[in-house]
Amino acid sequence: MPPCIVHIDMDAFYASVEQLDNPSLRGVPVIIGHGARGVVSTCSYEARRFGVHSAMPVAQAHALCPQGVFLAGRRERYVELSAVVMNTLREFSPTVEPASIDEAYLDASGLERLFGPIAAMAQAIKDAVRRNTGGLTCSVGAAPIKFLAKIASDMRKPDGLYIVQPHEVSALLHSLPVGRLPGVGKHMQADLALLRVQCVADVLARPSLFWEQRYGKAGLLLYERAQGIDPRPVLPSVAPKSESAECTFAEDTKDRAVLRHWLYVHAERVGASLRRHGLRGRVITLKIKFDNFQQISRSRTLPQPTAATQSIFDIACALLAELPLERKVRLIGVGLSGFEDRPVQLSLLGCPSPKGLVPPEVEEKRQRLDATLDTLRARFGASAVVRGRLFEKP
Amino acid sequence: MKLTIIKEQIIEGLQKAAGIIPAKTGAAYLRSIWIKAENGMVSIMATDANIEFTGTYPATVQEEGLVGVQGRAFVDLVRQLPAGEITLTMDEQGSSLLLSQGRRKYKLPVNDQSWFMPFAAFPAENAVPWSADFLQDVLDKVTFCISDDDAMDAIACFYMKPCGNGRIEACGLNGHQFALVGFTHDDLAAMLPEEGVLIQKKYLADLKKWLGVEDIELTITDKRLHLRTVSGSEMLSLPRAGHQYPDYNAFLSKLEGDIASLTIHRKDTIEALGRISIFNTESDRCTYMELSSTEAMLSAQGQDVGSANESLEVRYTGEIQRIAFPTRNLMDIMGHFASESLTMLLSGTEGPAGIRGAADPDYTVIIMPMKIAENMYYSEEDV
């Protein structure tokens, strides 16, 4: 029996949630993204008709769709409804892999006896999602291969349903533009265009050795995907890989005091989120976007994981201090990753590491302080207690 | 300058000198080996600006002089020449050193004599004799525990200090492991400053390479540690580091009193750990030990490689039932002992574990266990 993988993609999720919760927004172009210098997270289909799309600068979206309703977004509400969607999917299969807040893969192999043919099951999923969320629609694609399932869900958006039967895989793949294959980014696509490779069939016109020699491992992967080989299974409950926070300034700045202030704000947010989920990370990343949109990131790996706000801030500051700021900064962010719970060898001395790890007793104190602050905020609200250094903006 | 040397008498010294000069440096001075001919001897000198090496060997000196040559090229050339006499002659303009052996002739550019900076002389007064073998053994037993990271200050150093009654302790530490060798040497103990002597690990490899079969003399000045072969033919001096060494008695004392004790067969355990290590992964490099009075169950599990379980016959007393150590480090430590059986003194699942062996008197290595559980719990408190 061939595998059957279903991809579920919520339609314009954030905007749809806003329209769901506020009936006056229905039928109106809704754009999630605010501030003159922000970026569009998503927008309703009404807004898309004006050429607005995600990742577009808000200013451009304003120009294209001045009548649009621009909203900041309510992440907590989106998370809440995302959980409803994921739980709905788990009613159909125990093997559900959330791919992001608004999309997921579901392994439907062998479920025909329970839910009937795959088309019926996919429709049942769509109906259940709509019912359980109070009216949100999703697009569903099904295919024997993971990446094709994702492509299929995009075929008939919004509120679409597209099933790729095993015997259709080859024909569908061959006609696909090569840029739809996972792993083919802008650069590779441009390079493939030089070779006159436009669709997937063009990839298969050359042997795998050619692609390996040209792109190395990525070339082999390209050839495999073009053949419809994608051994990735649906992995239930994938652990989070990173947590980050960032902001775009109203005015570009080179003022390091301002940058440090925001690093602290981000460190606080990242640290609190990780502590809430019982996670600690070893890799701290500083992200900076300059006023010319050049983006850089600098990371440091700690010998031992941390979730302490001060520790995250200290390392991020050290990374910032090492950067010469030749241009003004447009965006600054902090991320923490490397959450794997690997055993670590204990320290004999509690000596500070040269790479910024503080002595265990200091880290412990920071964790205790964080835990106390987290408790206070959980009980009395997020602004119940604020660190002194955040009282005043520089 | 003109002299004749015998390759076999000089090649070993030349190779030691070549080992000291930095492989890559922009400073021609540091890339040079200096050759000084005087009083019927030739001195070979090399430095990396920290370590200084001088070897003096017999030569037939027709004209005395001092010259610096590109070290590695000179040593490579001499090494590849057949055994026998080699003649070194400075050309008339003083710009090249001519090396000749029979029908072979080579011309090497030289450094100006004014570049030469005198090396520290060996302060012979107060020098104490020491066995090169013994020093080599001490270094072997502790160096592997010293941190490789220079930025770790004192714990990137070999440390030696007097501890009364002619006793000396030599040790190395990297934050997770500690090795200590104790020995008696009245004269050396009297010479060592009370605060001890620290030598950075990066110099120890050169010191170990320099140590040969010939015994040595050693003396200590404010800034340097000086060593010389008893015949006086070779000298090495190393800079002392000025850091404060951690008080290792703080964790050494945890091995005293009534603590858990695990006695194992050294060779069997190393072999078992070797097999277990196959099942270690980058994310989990430890061996888990389940302990009972007569058995230690060793295990490891790797996501892609499967799992391993081995039972070892042991003698164990104590409350600790489960403990984990980094497999490779434990093997490395046990490999430095000679005893047939070893005793691991376990101060706690998260406390220092000391390893000792009956046939390795005055030698202790401490290793910290792995912290297995990483869960964090936050509870609501009344504040």
Interface residues (C-beta under 8 A of the other chain):
Chain A: R275 G278 R280 P305 A307 E340 D341 R342 P343 V344 Q345 L346 S347 L348 L349 C351 S353 P354 Q367 A371 T372 D374 T375 L376 A378 R379
Chain B: D149 A151 M152 I155 L173 G175 H176 Q177 F178 P246 F251 S283 D284 R285 C286 A324 P326 N329 E350 P352 I366 M368 P369 M370 K371 I372 E374 N375 M376 Y377 Y378 S379 E380 E381 V383
